[in-house]
Amino acid sequence: MSPQPTPEEIAAYLAEDLGSGDITAAIIPESTQATARVVTRETMVLCGQAWFDAVFRQLSQDIMIEWFCREGDEVAANTMLCRLVGPARALLSGERTALNLLQTLSATSTTARRYANAIAGTGCKVLDTRKTLPGLRLAQKYAVTCGGCVNHRIGLFDAVLIKENHILAAGSICAAVNKARAISSVLVEVEVESLVELEEALAVEPDRIMLDNFSLADMRSAVALNQGKVELEASGNISLDNIRDIAETGVDYISIGALTKNVVAIDLSMRIEISTAQ
């Protein structure tokens, strides 16, 4: 997926900061031109160029943006990411919103790359979850793919994920899966919390089974019991320290909420220089 931010989304992001107008930028003459350079202070995987560009383009069509790195590139600390030239007021007014988006999406893609690299060569894939920042669901899901991981369902509408409370309400795993099959043709996944529940789920063969907080030993047993019948997904208490061990049990997927919810923004800096010739 490669979504583009809509004008309405960008307007909403800018409205948080601008409100009725940037009264600080107003001290600068309207005709003043400037050059800005964006530098990363740490190693990162670049993501969010379209969002960054859209912020400035909405403020002024006269801003020129030149990128020196491509989307998805791993970039070393102290690298200049891009250069902007245009009206100083617009550059100053859009700085924080544009950087907020770029540093957040790049943080997501950088984290995703670390997890993807940690299980490289195992055949297992890392999935994201719905634990995203409000208003940035599609953007963060895109950033996950920039980092080399895979999207799970986008929302509650494009796949069935039957969890403990759904099973209790439906009466059994079998009843829940059969009902899901009857009402929709999308992927049907069931969460299980024990090997006993796994055997019940295998009897009705959903598309995927989530092993919730299984030990490594129980994951290996689950893979052996499954015999390749359905896809298996590990979930719960997963970190960079243990993910490779989990991948090597033979599960097909590992889902990690931390890809999108535990975001620590990338440290970016934007320096502006006022043009001497006006």
C-alpha positions in Angstrom: 0.0 0.0 0.0 1.2 3.5 -0.8 -1.5 6.0 0.3 -1.3 9.7 -0.5 -2.4 12.2 2.2 -5.6 14.0 1.2 -5.8 17.8 1.2 -8.4 17.5 4.0 -6.0 15.5 6.2 -3.1 18.0 5.6 -5.5 20.9 6.4 -6.4 19.3 9.7 -2.8 18.7 10.6 -1.9 22.3 9.9 -5.0 23.7 11.7 -3.7 22.2 15.0 -0.7 24.5 14.7 -1.8 27.5 12.7 -5.3 28.1 14.2 -6.2 31.6 13.1 -2.8 32.3 11.7 1.0 32.2 12.4 1.5 35.5 14.3 5.2 34.9 14.7 5.9 34.4 11.0 4.0 37.6 10.4 7.0 39.6 11.6 8.9 38.6 8.4 8.1 40.6 5.2 5.8 38.6 2.9 8.3 38.9 0.0 11.2 37.4 2.0 12.6 34.2 0.4 14.6 31.5 2.3 16.3 28.2 2.0 15.8 25.4 4.4 17.7 22.1 5.0 16.4 19.1 6.9 19.0 16.9 8.6 18.6 13.7 10.6 20.5 13.5 13.9 20.3 9.7 14.0 20.3 6.7 11.7 16.8 6.1 10.3 14.7 4.6 7.5 13.2 7.5 5.6 9.4 7.5 5.3 6.8 10.3 4.9 8.0 12.3 1.9 4.5 12.7 0.5 3.2 14.0 3.8 6.1 16.4 4.3 5.8 17.8 0.7 2.0 18.1 1.0 2.3 20.3 4.1 4.4 22.9 2.3 2.6 22.7 -1.0 -0.7 23.5 0.8 0.9 26.6 2.3 2.6 27.8 -0.9 2.9 26.5 -4.5 6.1 28.4 -4.8 8.1 26.1 -2.5 10.7 23.9 -4.3 11.6 20.7 -2.5 14.7 18.6 -3.5 15.1 15.2 -1.8 18.6 13.7 -1.5 17.4 10.3 -0.2 14.6 8.0 -1.4 11.6 6.7 0.5 12.6 3.5 2.4 16.3 4.3 2.3 18.4 3.7 5.5 20.1 7.0 6.2 23.1 7.7 8.4 23.1 10.3 11.2 23.8 13.8 10.2 22.7 13.3 6.6 20.8 16.1 4.8 17.5 14.7 3.7 16.2 17.5 1.6 16.5 21.2 0.7 13.6 23.6 0.4 13.5 27.0 -1.3 10.6 29.4 -1.2 8.7 32.1 0.8 10.2 32.3 4.3 6.8 32.7 6.0 5.5 29.4 4.5 8.6 27.5 5.4 8.5 28.7 9.0 4.7 28.1 9.3 4.9 24.5 8.0 8.1 23.5 9.7 6.7 21.8 12.8 3.8 20.1 11.2 5.9 18.7 8.3 8.7 17.5 10.7 6.1 16.0 13.1 4.8 13.8 10.3 8.2 12.9 8.9 9.8 12.1 12.2 6.8 9.9 13.3 6.5 7.9 10.0 10.3 7.5 9.8 10.3 6.2 13.4 7.7 3.6 12.4 9.6 2.5 9.4 12.9 2.5 11.3 11.4 0.3 14.0 9.9 -2.0 11.4 13.2 -2.4 9.6 14.9 -3.5 12.9 12.3 -6.2 13.4 12.4 -7.3 9.8 16.2 -7.6 9.9 16.0 -9.5 13.2 14.2 -12.5 11.5 15.8 -12.2 8.0 16.2 -15.6 6.4 13.7 -17.5 8.6 10.8 -17.3 6.2 8.6 -15.7 8.9 7.0 -12.3 8.4 6.4 -9.5 10.9 2.9 -8.1 11.0 1.6 -4.8 12.4 -1.6 -4.4 14.4 -4.4 -1.8 14.8 -2.5 -0.1 17.7 -1.8 3.0 15.6 -1.8 6.7 16.4 -5.3 8.2 15.9 -5.6 9.8 12.5 -2.4 8.2 11.2 -3.7 4.6 10.6 -3.0 4.4 6.8 0.2 6.4 7.1 1.7 4.2 9.7 0.6 1.1 8.0 2.4 2.4 4.9 5.5 3.2 7.0 5.5 -0.4 8.3 5.8 -1.7 4.7 8.6 0.9 4.0 10.5 -0.8 6.9 10.1 -4.3 5.4 7.2 -5.6 7.5 3.7 -6.6 6.5 0.3 -5.2 7.1 -2.3 -7.2 9.1 -5.9 -6.0 8.7 -6.4 -2.3 8.1 -9.5 -2.1 10.4 -12.4 -4.2 11.6 -13.9 -4.4 8.1 -11.3 -6.2 6.0 -10.6 -9.4 8.0 -12.2 -11.4 10.9 -10.1 -11.8 14.1 -12.0 -13.9 16.6 -10.7 -13.3 20.1 -11.6 -14.7 23.6 -14.7 -12.5 24.0 -16.0 -13.3 20.6 -15.6 -17.0 21.3 -17.5 -16.7 24.7 -20.3 -14.8 23.0 -20.6 -17.2 20.1 -20.4 -20.3 22.3 -17.3 -22.0 20.9 -14.5 -21.6 18.5 -16.3 -23.9 16.0 -19.5 -21.8 16.2 -17.6 -18.5 15.9 -15.6 -19.7 12.8 -18.7 -21.2 11.1 -20.6 -18.0 11.6 -17.8 -15.9 10.3 -17.5 -18.1 7.2 -21.3 -17.7 6.6 -21.3 -13.9 6.7 -18.0 -13.0 4.9 -15.4 -14.2 2.5 -12.5 -12.3 4.0 -9.6 -13.9 6.0 -10.8 -15.6 9.2 -8.4 -15.8 12.1 -8.9 -17.2 15.5 -6.9 -16.4 18.7 -6.1 -19.4 20.9 -4.5 -19.4 24.4 -3.6 -23.1 24.8 -2.8 -26.2 22.8 -6.2 -27.5 23.7 -7.9 -24.5 22.0 -5.5 -24.9 19.1 -6.7 -28.4 18.5 -10.3 -27.1 18.6 -9.5 -24.4 16.1 -7.6 -26.8 13.8 -10.7 -28.9 13.6 -12.6 -26.1 11.7 -9.5 -24.9 9.8 -9.7 -21.1 9.8 -7.3 -19.3 7.5 -5.0 -18.4 10.3 -4.6 -19.1 14.0 -3.0 -16.6 16.5 -1.0 -18.2 19.3 -1.4 -15.7 22.1 1.4 -15.6 24.6 2.6 -19.2 23.9 5.9 -20.3 25.3 8.6 -21.3 22.8 8.0 -24.9 23.6 4.3 -24.6 23.1 4.9 -22.8 19.8 7.0 -25.7 18.6 4.3 -28.1 19.7 1.7 -26.0 17.8 3.7 -26.1 14.6 4.0 -29.8 14.9 0.2 -30.3 15.6 -0.7 -28.0 12.7 1.4 -29.9 10.1 1.1 -26.9 7.7 -2.8 -27.0 7.6 -3.3 -23.3 8.4 -1.1 -20.2 8.9 0.2 -19.7 12.4 0.8 -16.3 14.0 2.6 -15.6 17.2 1.6 -12.7 19.4 2.3 -11.3 22.8 5.4 -10.2 24.8 7.6 -10.1 21.7 10.7 -7.9 21.5 13.9 -7.6 19.5 15.6 -9.8 22.1 13.3 -12.9 21.5 11.8 -12.4 18.0 14.3 -14.6 16.2 13.8 -17.5 18.6 10.1 -17.2 18.0 10.5 -17.1 14.2 12.7 -20.2 14.3 9.9 -22.2 15.9 8.3 -22.4 12.4 5.4 -19.9 12.8 4.4 -18.1 9.6 3.8 -14.6 11.2 4.7 -12.6 14.3 2.4 -9.6 15.1 3.9 -6.7 17.0 1.9 -3.7 18.3 5.2 -1.9 19.1 5.8 -1.2 15.4 3.2 1.6 15.6 2.2 2.3 19.2 5.6 2.6 20.9 6.9 5.3 18.5 9.9 7.3 19.5 10.2 10.1 17.0 13.4 10.4 14.9 15.5 13.5 15.8 15.3 15.8 12.8 16.4 19.4 12.4 15.3 22.0 9.9 17.6 25.1 9.5 16.4 28.1 7.6 18.6 30.7 5.9 17.2 33.9 4.7 18.1 34.8 1.1 20.2 38.0 0.9 18.9 39.0 -2.5 15.2 40.1 -2.4 
